[in-house]
Amino acid sequence: SQVIGDTIYVQFKQNKLNNLQAFKNAFLVNTPADSLRFNQIKGRFMTGFFAEGKLKTLFVDGNAESIYYTQDDSTKVYKEMNQTLSSRIKFIFKNNDIEHIVYVNNIEGALNPENKVEKDNVLKGFSWKPKERPKSKKEAIGASGKAKVKPKTAPAKTAISTAKTTNLKPAAVKAADQKPATPKVVSKTDSLPNFGIKPILPKKDSVKVERIPTKQ
């Protein structure tokens, strides 16, 4: 699994990950080793609790959204893609797989057969960089236990000619470090229609509980 966010706090207990909090643009990605599908969970912030270094419970708050794929217990063939949006989602994991899900308040969701799912269905903000993930506490926070600080560099000096001139106006000098104007970026908001799926709209302030069949 991979968790990203603008700010992430982690706590260790007996040198094992105990809990984490990801703030602003929190995003979790999980993919089976033998699959190109990505289970995705995102929200304004996440709180996760671990046992023996494995994720057990995850709370996602603030426009919580998820995409995950279900499998047939016997054949292990992927059957459906489930996409849900709600105020809060609680996930319970077992052996790194989603076992139980609880959706809370303002729920919108859709279940689509695998053969009708378009390729590369990802949520806004999706990022998958397995080679950059830290594999230990030391890699995550550095050997000194302090965040790495990028060294400061002195600003580039503008070269000005010292040659003597008579009755001449000074030439205009262009700064060496001048940057081009930043292009305007227009971002699109998340919405279920982007996936071509008609949402199911339960009543307001309802709670939906979904149980994932236990793998044999």
N, C-alpha and C positions, 0 to 999 in steps of 0.2 A: 504493500500500500504506500501511497505518497500523499502527504498533507502539505498544503501551502497556504500562506496567508500573509497579509502585510506585517503582522506581528504574531509571533508564536512563543508561548511560555511552556516550558516542560519541567517536570519534577521527577527526580529519580529516587528510588528507595532500594537500598542494598544493591546499588549499581545497576538496577533495572528500571526501565521506564514505568512510572507510576500513573501519571496523568499529564494531560496537555490542554492548552487553550489556544485557539487560533482566532485572531481578531481581524475583521475587515477582509472581505473577499476570501473567506475560508473555503477551501476546496480539497476534497479527498477523492483520490482515484485508486481503484483496485481492479486488477485484471488477473484472471487465471493464467498459469504458466503456459497452458496449451491453447490459449484463445487470443484473438485479436479484438475482442469486445472489452469495453471499459465500463465498469460499474462506477457511477459518479454521484457524489454528494456535495452540495454547496449551500452556503448561507452566510449571513453577516458574521456570525461567530460560531465556533464549535467547542465543545468540551468533551474530552475523551478520557476514559478510565481503563487501565490496563491490569492484567493479572499474569504474573510470570512473563512479563514482557510482551504479552499479546493483547491486542485491543479486544475489550469485552463489551463496553457500553459507550455509545456516542450520542450526544445531544446536539442537535443542529437548530439554531434559533434565527429568526429574521429571514423571511422569504426563503425558507428551507425548500430545497428542490433536489430531486434525486432521479437517476436513471439506473435501473439494474435489470439484469437478465435472469430469467428462471430456467432451470434445467429439469429434464425428466429424471426421476430418481434411479430408474433402472438402466436406461440407455445413455444417460448423461448428455443427451441431445438438447440444445437450447430450444425452448418452446416459445417464450414471449418476452417482450420488452415492457417493463413497467416504468412509467414516468409519472411523478407526483409532485405537486406544489402545495405547501401548507405553511402555517405560521411556525410550527415546530414539528420536528421528527425525532423520534427516539429509535436508535438501532441497537439490537443486541447481536453480538457476534459469537460464533463458535468455530474454533479452528480456522479463524480468519475469513469465515463465510458468514453472510447475513442469515440469521436464524429467525429473528422476530422483529417486526416493525410496528411502531405506533405513530399515527398521524394525529395532530392536534390542531383544531381551529382552521376555518377557511380552506377546506381541502378541495383541490382540483386534481383529477388524475385520469389516466387512460392506460389500458392494457392492449398491446398490439401484438398479433401473431408474428413469430420470427420471420416467416416468409414474406411479410409485408413491411418489414422494417427497412428503412433506407440505410445505406452504408454510412459510417462515420457520424453517427448521432452523438453529438457532444454538447454540453452546456456551455454557456458563455463563460469565459475565463479558464477554459480547459487547458491544462498544460501537463505534459508527461515527459519527464526527464529523469529516467532511472539511473543514468550514469552520474548525476550530480547529487544524488541522495547520500547523506552521511550514514555510515554503517556503524558508528560508535559514538559514545558521548564525547570522546576526545575530538572526533571529526566535526561534531555539531557545534561545539563551543570553543575549540582551539585548545592547545596544550596548556596555556596559562589560565584557562577558565574565564577569559575575558573576550568580549566581542572584538573581532579584528577591525582596526581603524585604518582606513585608506590614507596613506601619507599625503600631506599637503605639498603642493608644488607651487613655486613662485610664478606669478603671472608673467607671460611673455612680454619682453620689452620691445617697444617700437623703435625701429632703427631710423635715426635721423642723421642726415648728412651734416658734417661740420665744415664743409668747404665754404670759404668766404665769397659772398656775392655782393654786387652793387646795384642799387635801384631795381631789385627784384622782389616780388612778393613771395612769401614762404609757400612752398608746395604743400598741398593737402596730403596728409599721411593717413593711410588706412591701417587700422589696428590689425596685428597679426592674428589675434585670437577672436576676431569678429566671427559670429556664427550666423548661418542663414536662418531666415524666419522659420519657425516651427509650423508645419502644415496643420491645418485644422482637421481633427479626427472626429467623425460622427459615429457614435456607438449605438447599436441597436439593443433594445430591451429584450429580456427573455420572455417568451410566451409559448404556450403549448401549440398554437397554430403553426409555429415555425416547423414543427415536425409533421404537419399534415394529419394530426390526431385530434378528434373531437373530444374535448374534456368532459368528464363526468362531474357535475357540480352538486355535492351534498348540501344539506342545510347548514346555515351559519352556526359556528361554535359547536360543531359536531366532532366526534372522535372516531377515527377508523383504526381498527387493529387488524393487522394482517400477519398471519403465521406462515412461515416458510417451511415446507415439508422437510423433516429431518432426513439427512442423507444416510443411507444404509452402509 
